[in-house]
Amino acid sequence: DRLAGTLGATVAKQITCTTIHSFSLALLRCFAEKVDFGSNVKVAEKSAQRAILLEAWKWSRLESERECCSKWLDLDPLGPKRWMTIFNELSRQCPDEFYDCLVKCPRGEDSVPRQRQAKSPMEFVTTLSLLKDAISGKQPALKQGSFQYGFFFFGQQVRDENGHMWWAAPKPWKVNKACTVPKGAVLMSAELVHPISGKLSVEAGPQLLEEVCLRLSSSRLAQVRLRFEVPMAPPTGSPAALRAKEDPSWRQMLARAVYVKLQELHDPNREMSKQLQPETKPPKGEISHLLKQILMAKRSQQS
């Protein structure tokens, strides 16, 4: 209405007028896939805002530790100093020490991975169409993941150092009455059975589905020999175990373990940090105060 009064109704109808927040939200919804967002982009509710602020507050408690780790690892002072950069650099420089951090349990659990009862690799022959359904059906039996730091982790964004992604069973997959793929088993090979031949790229992530569909287009009754292996599981309560469960707190637990490990290596005379203890909670009312500050900042921008 204000535009119509200023520019006239005809011109006003040709102009889209909105707040920067509404415009940004509409832009994200239109091009969500371009920035790796889901299609259901929406404004964070108050509970989600509190969770984000709490996460940021916890990381703020580790700023001095991050600076020390960057210095001890001789990271480029002008380059990125994110914790993931620190993790990757430590795993490159000192793989054994990093592995210790990854399986370290701050609450007194076992400090080495528990050895599962040895299981032989599992092989069976099934139809290629069944493999397709297991990957892309309404209730897929296999999900994507990758090997990192010696363990297997689920997640579509997880890739190993070679860019590989694998398929594994997040829960037992009952193929038929006589065959059940155990929980956590990883598809390690898929070989086509006579009269057609060849091996499928099981480490190619989503491209495996494209390859399966291509094979089915020329031979709908094709069969395939699948081989599954169950990798060793990390100890309960360790950063690796939390990551396997897609628990976001694994990074903070690993950050504390890495800081203590590097302190032992580079500054042993320094008073031992207590960073392996569970994170402290923010002072009472701190998160609510931050939310109020954000709300006031928004209102001042709009005015």
N, C-alpha and C positions, 0 to 999 in steps of 0.2 A: 504493500500500500504506500509506503514511504517513497519507494522508487517511482511508482506511478504518479505520485504528486509532484515529483521532481523532474522526471524524464518524459512523463506521458505514458498512458496505458499500453500503447502499441510497442514502444521501445522496452518498457518494463517486462513485457511477456517474453521478450527475446533474451533476457538476462537471468542467469541462475545465481541467486544470492543466498549465501549460507555462511555459517560460521566455519572457521578453519578446522574445527574438530569434526563437524559433520562432513565437510568436504574430504578430509583425510580418511574418515571411516568409509565413505562411499568409494574412494579411490582404492583402498585396500580390498574392499569386497569385489571390486571389478577385476583386480589384478593380483588376487591372493596367491595364485600358483606361481607367479613370477618371483615372489619373495619367500617361497616355501611356507606359506601360511595355509591353513585349512580354509575351506569355503565358508565356514560358519564364523566369520570374523565379527566380533561384537565388542562393545565397551565393557571393560572389566567391572564386575560387581564389587561392592565394598569388601566382601570377604576375600575376593581375589586380590584386590589392592592391598589389603592387610598382609596377605601371604607374600606378595612381592616385596613389600617394604620390610617384612621380617627377614626374608632371604637376604636382601641388600644390607640390612643391619648386621646380620651374622658375618657377611663377608667383610664389612667395614672393620670388624674386630681383628681381621687378619692382614690388614694393610701393611703394618710394620714387618710382619713375617714374610709377606710377599716381596718386599723390598730387599730383605736380607737374603732370601733364596735367589733372587735375580743376581745379586752381587756375588754370592758364593758360586753360582754356576757361570759367571762371566758372560751374562747375557748382554747384548748390545744395549747400551743405555738409551739409545734413540729408537730401539725396536720395541715390539710388543712385549709386555711383561705379564700377560695373563697367566693364571694358574695352569691352564692347559698347556701353555708354552713351557712352563716350568716342569710340568709332568713329563712332557715329551723329551725335553732336554736331559732330565735326570735319567730317564729310561735309556737314552742313547749313551750318556757318559758312564753311568753306573747301573747297568741293568739288574744286577743282583740286589743292590741296595733298594732300588725302586720296587722290585718284586717284594721285598720284605715289607715295605710301606703298604703295598697293595693288599697284603694278607694280614696286616697287623690288626689285632682286635684290642681296642682300648679298654674293654671291660673285663679282661682276663680270660677270654676264650682261647682256644688253641691258636698258636702263632704260625702253624703250617696248615696247608689244605688237608682236609680229611680225605683219606684215600677211600673212594667208593669200592665196593666189592667189584673185582675185575669183571668186566662184561665183554664178551667177544663181539666183534663187529656183526651186525645183523644184516643179512641179505635175503631178498625175496623178489619174485617176479610178479608184476602186476600190469594192468593196462595203462597206457599212456594217458588215457582220458581220466583215470582215477588220480594220477599225479596232478593233472591239470586242475581237477576239483579240489585237491588238497592244498593247492597254492592259491586258487582264485575263486573257490566256491563261496556260497553264502555264509558258511561256517568253516573257513579254511583250517585245515589241520596243521599246516606249516606256516611259520612266520619267518621274516628276514632277521638276520643278525650277522655278527662277524666275530672273528677271533682278535682280541687285543690283550696285550700284556700276558699272554699265556692262557687266557680264559675266553669262553664264548659268551657274548652279550647279545640280547635281543634288541632290536631297534632299527627302524628304517634309515636313520641317519648315521648309523654306526658302520664304519668301513675299516678294514685293516690297512697296513702301510702300503699294500699293493692295490688298494681300491676294491678288494673283493668283498662280496656279500654272499652269505650262505642261507640255507633254509633249514629250520629245525622245528621240532615239535615242542611247543610250550606246555603241552599236557599230553598224556598218553593218547596215541592215535590207533584206534582199532581198525585195521585194514580189512580183516575178515575174522571169522571165528577162530582161526588157528594162528593169527598173526597180529600182534600189537606192538607198535613202535613205542618204546619207553619215553617218558618225559625227559626233555633236554637232549634227545638224540639229534645229531646233525647229519643231514644228507651229504655224504662225502663223494658219492659217485652215482651216475645213472647211465647205464649202458643199454642201448637198444638191442632187442632180441630178434633173431632170424625170423622172417626173411629179410628184414632191413637191418642195417648195422650202423654203428657210430656211437659216440659218447656225447652226452649233453653237458653243457657248461654249468655245472651245479654251483660254481662260485661266482656266477655272473649276476646274481640278484634278480631284479625284475626281468632281465633279458632272458632268463631261463623260461619264463612263461611264453615269451614270444617264440622261442625256439620250439617249445612243446606244441604250440598252436600251429606252427609251420609244418611240423612233422605230421600232425593229425590231419591236416588238410590234404595230404597225399596218401595217408594210410590210417583210416579211422580205427582200425582194429589193432594198431601197433601195440607191442608190449615192451616193457622196460625192466631191467634188473636194477633194483635200488640197493644201495649199501649205506647203512646208518652206523654212526659211532657215538658213544656217550662220552663227552670230555670230562675231565676231572673238575669237581665243583670246588669253589673257594670256601674257606672256613666261614661258618655262621658269624655274623656280626662284623665282618671285615668290610673295607671299602669295596672290594671286588664283589662280595656277596650282595651288598646293597645296590651296586650298579646292575648286577644281573637281574635284580628285581625292579630296575628302573627307578630307584629311590634317589631323588635329587640331592640328598644329604651326603652321598658318597664322596662328592668332590671336596666338601669341607672337611670330612674326616681324613681323606687322603692328603689334603693340604696340611693339616696339622702333623700328620705322620712324616711327610716330606720335610717340613721345617725342622722337626726334632732330629731326623736323620742327618740332614745337612749341618745342623748345629753340632752334632757329635763329630762329624768329619772335619769341619772347618773352624770351629770355635769351641773346642772341648772345655776350655776353662770358664766359659760363660755359664752363668747360673742356668740350670736346666729348666726349660720351659714347661709349663703345665698345659700346653696346648692340646695334649692328647685326651684331656678330660672332656666330658660332654660340654657342648657349648652352653654358655650362660644365657639366660633369658634377658631381654631388654628391660630396662627399668619400667616400673608400672606406669602406664599412661604414655610411654614414649612413642609407640606406633600410632596411637590416637592423635597425639600432638603433631606427628608428621603428616597424617591425613588432613588435619585441619589446615596446616600450612599449604599443602597442595591445593586444597579447595579455595583458600584465600587467594593464592596465586592465579588460579583460573579465573576467579571473579574479577581480579584487578586487570587481567588481560582483556576480558570481555567488555569491561567498562572503558 
